[in-house]
Amino acid sequence: KGVKSSGTLNSSNVLIMDIGGGSVEFIIGNEKKILWKKSYNAGISRILELDPLSDPPTNDEIARHRSFFVEKLDGLKEQIEKFNVQYLIGTAGSFDSWRKILSESHSDLPVYKMNGLELLNIIQHINSIPLSKRSLVKGMEKMRVETIVPAGILVAYLLDSFKFESILQCSYSLSEGVLWEMISE
Protein backbone atom coordinates (compact mmCIF):
# COMPACT_ATOMS: atom_id res chain seq x y z
CA LYS A 1 0.00 0.00 0.00
CA GLY A 2 2.91 2.33 0.65
CA VAL A 3 4.38 1.71 -2.79
CA LYS A 4 0.94 1.95 -4.37
CA SER A 5 0.35 5.33 -2.69
CA SER A 6 3.51 6.66 -4.40
CA GLY A 7 1.84 6.35 -7.82
CA THR A 8 4.56 3.98 -9.03
CA LEU A 9 2.46 0.97 -9.94
CA ASN A 10 0.77 0.40 -13.29
CA SER A 11 -0.38 -2.68 -15.23
CA SER A 12 3.15 -4.18 -15.34
CA ASN A 13 4.04 -6.77 -12.73
CA VAL A 14 6.74 -5.59 -10.34
CA LEU A 15 8.83 -7.15 -7.58
CA ILE A 16 8.68 -5.05 -4.42
CA MET A 17 11.49 -5.72 -1.97
CA ASP A 18 11.99 -4.67 1.63
CA ILE A 19 15.33 -5.68 3.12
CA GLY A 20 15.02 -6.12 6.86
CA GLY A 21 17.30 -7.23 9.64
CA GLY A 22 15.58 -10.54 10.32
CA SER A 23 13.83 -11.14 7.02
CA VAL A 24 13.48 -9.97 3.45
CA GLU A 25 9.97 -9.34 2.16
CA PHE A 26 8.96 -9.73 -1.48
CA ILE A 27 5.67 -8.87 -3.14
CA ILE A 28 4.85 -9.38 -6.81
CA GLY A 29 1.92 -7.31 -7.97
CA ASN A 30 0.64 -4.43 -10.03
CA GLU A 31 -1.72 -1.49 -9.57
CA LYS A 32 -4.72 -3.80 -9.27
CA LYS A 33 -3.61 -6.67 -7.04
CA ILE A 34 -0.98 -8.63 -5.19
CA LEU A 35 -0.13 -11.76 -7.16
CA TRP A 36 2.34 -13.35 -4.74
CA LYS A 37 4.12 -12.47 -1.52
CA LYS A 38 6.60 -14.13 0.77
CA SER A 39 8.79 -13.32 3.74
CA TYR A 40 12.17 -15.04 3.64
CA ASN A 41 14.19 -15.73 6.77
CA ALA A 42 17.23 -14.11 5.14
CA GLY A 43 17.62 -10.74 6.81
CA ILE A 44 20.80 -8.73 6.81
CA SER A 45 21.41 -8.85 10.57
CA ARG A 46 20.72 -12.57 10.51
CA ILE A 47 23.44 -13.31 7.94
CA LEU A 48 25.92 -11.06 9.72
CA GLU A 49 25.33 -13.06 12.91
CA LEU A 50 25.74 -16.38 11.09
CA ASP A 51 28.70 -15.33 8.96
CA PRO A 52 30.43 -12.10 10.05
CA LEU A 53 32.41 -10.20 7.44
CA SER A 54 35.99 -8.99 7.49
CA ASP A 55 36.66 -5.30 7.07
CA PRO A 56 36.52 -5.02 4.09
CA PRO A 57 34.89 -8.33 3.17
CA THR A 58 36.91 -10.90 1.24
CA ASN A 59 35.78 -12.33 -2.10
CA ASP A 60 35.19 -15.68 -0.38
CA GLU A 61 32.93 -14.05 2.23
CA ILE A 62 30.98 -12.23 -0.49
CA ALA A 63 30.58 -15.52 -2.37
CA ARG A 64 29.36 -17.27 0.82
CA HIS A 65 26.80 -14.53 1.48
CA ARG A 66 25.60 -14.72 -2.11
CA SER A 67 25.23 -18.50 -1.79
CA PHE A 68 23.25 -17.98 1.42
CA PHE A 69 20.79 -15.72 -0.41
CA VAL A 70 20.53 -18.07 -3.40
CA GLU A 71 19.69 -20.93 -1.04
CA LYS A 72 17.32 -18.99 1.23
CA LEU A 73 15.34 -17.33 -1.58
CA ASP A 74 14.04 -20.68 -2.76
CA GLY A 75 11.13 -20.28 -5.16
CA LEU A 76 11.66 -16.56 -5.88
CA LYS A 77 13.09 -17.18 -9.35
CA GLU A 78 10.09 -19.27 -10.36
CA GLN A 79 7.67 -16.55 -9.23
CA ILE A 80 9.58 -13.79 -11.05
CA GLU A 81 9.48 -15.86 -14.24
CA LYS A 82 5.85 -16.99 -13.74
CA PHE A 83 4.60 -13.41 -13.42
CA ASN A 84 6.99 -11.95 -16.02
CA VAL A 85 8.36 -9.35 -13.62
CA GLN A 86 10.13 -6.48 -15.39
CA TYR A 87 10.79 -4.02 -12.57
CA LEU A 88 12.32 -4.11 -9.10
CA ILE A 89 11.09 -1.62 -6.52
CA GLY A 90 13.16 -1.38 -3.36
CA THR A 91 11.68 0.30 -0.31
CA ALA A 92 13.36 2.17 2.52
CA GLY A 93 16.59 1.12 4.26
CA SER A 94 19.53 0.34 2.00
CA PHE A 95 17.65 1.52 -1.07
CA ASP A 96 17.30 4.96 0.56
CA SER A 97 21.06 5.00 1.16
CA TRP A 98 21.87 4.01 -2.42
CA ARG A 99 19.55 6.76 -3.65
CA LYS A 100 21.35 9.35 -1.54
CA ILE A 101 24.71 8.11 -2.78
CA LEU A 102 23.66 8.04 -6.45
CA SER A 103 21.52 11.19 -6.54
CA GLU A 104 22.97 14.61 -5.90
CA SER A 105 19.57 16.26 -5.56
CA HIS A 106 17.94 13.91 -2.99
CA SER A 107 14.62 15.30 -4.21
CA ASP A 108 11.46 14.99 -2.18
CA LEU A 109 9.82 12.84 -4.86
CA PRO A 110 8.81 9.48 -3.42
CA VAL A 111 10.37 7.48 -6.27
CA TYR A 112 13.83 7.53 -7.81
CA LYS A 113 14.78 5.53 -10.90
CA MET A 114 18.17 3.88 -10.53
CA ASN A 115 20.48 2.85 -13.32
CA GLY A 116 21.23 -0.84 -12.77
CA LEU A 117 24.87 -0.61 -13.84
CA GLU A 118 25.47 2.45 -11.64
CA LEU A 119 23.85 0.67 -8.72
CA LEU A 120 26.00 -2.43 -9.24
CA ASN A 121 29.11 -0.25 -9.48
CA ILE A 122 28.35 1.59 -6.23
CA ILE A 123 27.57 -1.73 -4.49
CA GLN A 124 30.89 -3.15 -5.67
CA HIS A 125 32.74 -0.03 -4.54
CA ILE A 126 31.09 0.05 -1.10
CA ASN A 127 31.74 -3.68 -0.62
CA SER A 128 35.45 -3.21 -1.42
CA ILE A 129 36.28 -0.50 1.13
CA PRO A 130 36.68 -0.70 4.90
CA LEU A 131 33.99 0.49 7.29
CA SER A 132 35.96 3.65 8.14
CA LYS A 133 35.92 4.74 4.48
CA ARG A 134 32.35 3.54 3.95
CA SER A 135 31.17 5.92 6.65
CA LEU A 136 32.69 8.82 4.67
CA VAL A 137 30.85 8.06 1.42
CA LYS A 138 28.64 11.04 0.58
CA GLY A 139 25.01 10.09 1.27
CA MET A 140 25.84 7.03 3.41
CA GLU A 141 23.62 6.78 6.46
CA LYS A 142 25.71 6.04 9.54
CA MET A 143 23.33 3.33 10.73
CA ARG A 144 23.85 1.40 7.47
CA VAL A 145 27.65 1.37 7.09
CA GLU A 146 27.81 -2.28 8.21
CA THR A 147 24.51 -3.68 6.92
CA ILE A 148 24.74 -2.11 3.46
CA VAL A 149 27.39 -4.68 2.47
CA PRO A 150 25.22 -7.83 2.75
CA ALA A 151 22.25 -5.82 1.41
CA GLY A 152 24.40 -5.01 -1.61
CA ILE A 153 25.37 -8.65 -2.04
CA LEU A 154 21.68 -9.57 -2.06
CA VAL A 155 20.64 -6.86 -4.52
CA ALA A 156 23.63 -7.58 -6.80
CA TYR A 157 22.54 -11.23 -6.90
CA LEU A 158 19.02 -10.18 -7.96
CA LEU A 159 20.27 -7.72 -10.59
CA ASP A 160 22.75 -10.25 -12.01
CA SER A 161 20.13 -13.01 -12.11
CA PHE A 162 17.05 -11.24 -13.39
CA LYS A 163 18.15 -8.29 -15.57
CA PHE A 164 15.25 -6.03 -14.53
CA GLU A 165 14.38 -3.31 -17.03
CA SER A 166 14.14 -0.77 -14.23
CA ILE A 167 15.13 -0.48 -10.61
CA LEU A 168 13.15 2.00 -8.56
CA GLN A 169 13.72 3.22 -5.03
CA CYS A 170 10.47 4.06 -3.28
CA SER A 171 10.57 6.11 -0.09
CA TYR A 172 7.08 4.95 0.78
CA SER A 173 6.85 1.64 2.61
CA LEU A 174 4.95 0.13 5.54
CA SER A 175 4.36 3.29 7.58
CA GLU A 176 3.14 5.26 4.55
CA GLY A 177 0.91 2.32 3.62
CA VAL A 178 -0.68 2.38 7.06
CA LEU A 179 -1.25 6.14 6.75
CA TRP A 180 -2.69 5.69 3.26
CA GLU A 181 -5.08 3.05 4.58
CA MET A 182 -6.17 5.30 7.47
CA ILE A 183 -6.79 8.23 5.13
CA SER A 184 -8.72 6.04 2.67
CA GLU A 185 -11.18 4.83 5.32
C-alpha positions as CSV (number, residue, x, y, z in Angstrom):
1,K,0.0,0.0,0.0
2,G,2.9,2.3,0.7
3,V,4.4,1.7,-2.8
4,K,0.9,1.9,-4.4
5,S,0.4,5.3,-2.7
6,S,3.5,6.7,-4.4
7,G,1.8,6.4,-7.8
8,T,4.6,4.0,-9.0
9,L,2.5,1.0,-9.9
10,N,0.8,0.4,-13.3
11,S,-0.4,-2.7,-15.2
12,S,3.2,-4.2,-15.3
13,N,4.0,-6.8,-12.7
14,V,6.7,-5.6,-10.3
15,L,8.8,-7.1,-7.6
16,I,8.7,-5.1,-4.4
17,M,11.5,-5.7,-2.0
18,D,12.0,-4.7,1.6
19,I,15.3,-5.7,3.1
20,G,15.0,-6.1,6.9
21,G,17.3,-7.2,9.6
22,G,15.6,-10.5,10.3
23,S,13.8,-11.1,7.0
24,V,13.5,-10.0,3.5
25,E,10.0,-9.3,2.2
26,F,9.0,-9.7,-1.5
27,I,5.7,-8.9,-3.1
28,I,4.8,-9.4,-6.8
29,G,1.9,-7.3,-8.0
30,N,0.6,-4.4,-10.0
31,E,-1.7,-1.5,-9.6
32,K,-4.7,-3.8,-9.3
33,K,-3.6,-6.7,-7.0
34,I,-1.0,-8.6,-5.2
35,L,-0.1,-11.8,-7.2
36,W,2.3,-13.3,-4.7
37,K,4.1,-12.5,-1.5
38,K,6.6,-14.1,0.8
39,S,8.8,-13.3,3.7
40,Y,12.2,-15.0,3.6
41,N,14.2,-15.7,6.8
42,A,17.2,-14.1,5.1
43,G,17.6,-10.7,6.8
44,I,20.8,-8.7,6.8
45,S,21.4,-8.8,10.6
46,R,20.7,-12.6,10.5
47,I,23.4,-13.3,7.9
48,L,25.9,-11.1,9.7
49,E,25.3,-13.1,12.9
50,L,25.7,-16.4,11.1
51,D,28.7,-15.3,9.0
52,P,30.4,-12.1,10.1
53,L,32.4,-10.2,7.4
54,S,36.0,-9.0,7.5
55,D,36.7,-5.3,7.1
56,P,36.5,-5.0,4.1
57,P,34.9,-8.3,3.2
58,T,36.9,-10.9,1.2
59,N,35.8,-12.3,-2.1
60,D,35.2,-15.7,-0.4
61,E,32.9,-14.1,2.2
62,I,31.0,-12.2,-0.5
63,A,30.6,-15.5,-2.4
64,R,29.4,-17.3,0.8
65,H,26.8,-14.5,1.5
66,R,25.6,-14.7,-2.1
67,S,25.2,-18.5,-1.8
68,F,23.3,-18.0,1.4
69,F,20.8,-15.7,-0.4
70,V,20.5,-18.1,-3.4
71,E,19.7,-20.9,-1.0
72,K,17.3,-19.0,1.2
73,L,15.3,-17.3,-1.6
74,D,14.0,-20.7,-2.8
75,G,11.1,-20.3,-5.2
76,L,11.7,-16.6,-5.9
77,K,13.1,-17.2,-9.3
78,E,10.1,-19.3,-10.4
79,Q,7.7,-16.6,-9.2
80,I,9.6,-13.8,-11.0
81,E,9.5,-15.9,-14.2
82,K,5.9,-17.0,-13.7
83,F,4.6,-13.4,-13.4
84,N,7.0,-12.0,-16.0
85,V,8.4,-9.3,-13.6
86,Q,10.1,-6.5,-15.4
87,Y,10.8,-4.0,-12.6
88,L,12.3,-4.1,-9.1
89,I,11.1,-1.6,-6.5
90,G,13.2,-1.4,-3.4
91,T,11.7,0.3,-0.3
92,A,13.4,2.2,2.5
93,G,16.6,1.1,4.3
94,S,19.5,0.3,2.0
95,F,17.6,1.5,-1.1
96,D,17.3,5.0,0.6
97,S,21.1,5.0,1.2
98,W,21.9,4.0,-2.4
99,R,19.5,6.8,-3.7
100,K,21.3,9.4,-1.5
101,I,24.7,8.1,-2.8
102,L,23.7,8.0,-6.4
103,S,21.5,11.2,-6.5
104,E,23.0,14.6,-5.9
105,S,19.6,16.3,-5.6
106,H,17.9,13.9,-3.0
107,S,14.6,15.3,-4.2
108,D,11.5,15.0,-2.2
109,L,9.8,12.8,-4.9
110,P,8.8,9.5,-3.4
111,V,10.4,7.5,-6.3
112,Y,13.8,7.5,-7.8
113,K,14.8,5.5,-10.9
114,M,18.2,3.9,-10.5
115,N,20.5,2.9,-13.3
116,G,21.2,-0.8,-12.8
117,L,24.9,-0.6,-13.8
118,E,25.5,2.4,-11.6
119,L,23.9,0.7,-8.7
120,L,26.0,-2.4,-9.2
121,N,29.1,-0.2,-9.5
122,I,28.3,1.6,-6.2
123,I,27.6,-1.7,-4.5
124,Q,30.9,-3.1,-5.7
125,H,32.7,0.0,-4.5
126,I,31.1,0.0,-1.1
127,N,31.7,-3.7,-0.6
128,S,35.4,-3.2,-1.4
129,I,36.3,-0.5,1.1
130,P,36.7,-0.7,4.9
131,L,34.0,0.5,7.3
132,S,36.0,3.7,8.1
133,K,35.9,4.7,4.5
134,R,32.4,3.5,3.9
135,S,31.2,5.9,6.6
136,L,32.7,8.8,4.7
137,V,30.9,8.1,1.4
138,K,28.6,11.0,0.6
139,G,25.0,10.1,1.3
140,M,25.8,7.0,3.4
141,E,23.6,6.8,6.5
142,K,25.7,6.0,9.5
143,M,23.3,3.3,10.7
144,R,23.9,1.4,7.5
145,V,27.6,1.4,7.1
146,E,27.8,-2.3,8.2
147,T,24.5,-3.7,6.9
148,I,24.7,-2.1,3.5
149,V,27.4,-4.7,2.5
150,P,25.2,-7.8,2.7
151,A,22.3,-5.8,1.4
152,G,24.4,-5.0,-1.6
153,I,25.4,-8.6,-2.0
154,L,21.7,-9.6,-2.1
155,V,20.6,-6.9,-4.5
156,A,23.6,-7.6,-6.8
157,Y,22.5,-11.2,-6.9
158,L,19.0,-10.2,-8.0
159,L,20.3,-7.7,-10.6
160,D,22.7,-10.2,-12.0
161,S,20.1,-13.0,-12.1
162,F,17.0,-11.2,-13.4
163,K,18.2,-8.3,-15.6
164,F,15.3,-6.0,-14.5
165,E,14.4,-3.3,-17.0
166,S,14.1,-0.8,-14.2
167,I,15.1,-0.5,-10.6
168,L,13.1,2.0,-8.6
169,Q,13.7,3.2,-5.0
170,C,10.5,4.1,-3.3
171,S,10.6,6.1,-0.1
172,Y,7.1,4.9,0.8
173,S,6.9,1.6,2.6
174,L,5.0,0.1,5.5
175,S,4.4,3.3,7.6
176,E,3.1,5.3,4.5
177,G,0.9,2.3,3.6
178,V,-0.7,2.4,7.1
179,L,-1.3,6.1,6.8
180,W,-2.7,5.7,3.3
181,E,-5.1,3.0,4.6
182,M,-6.2,5.3,7.5
183,I,-6.8,8.2,5.1
184,S,-8.7,6.0,2.7
185,E,-11.2,4.8,5.3
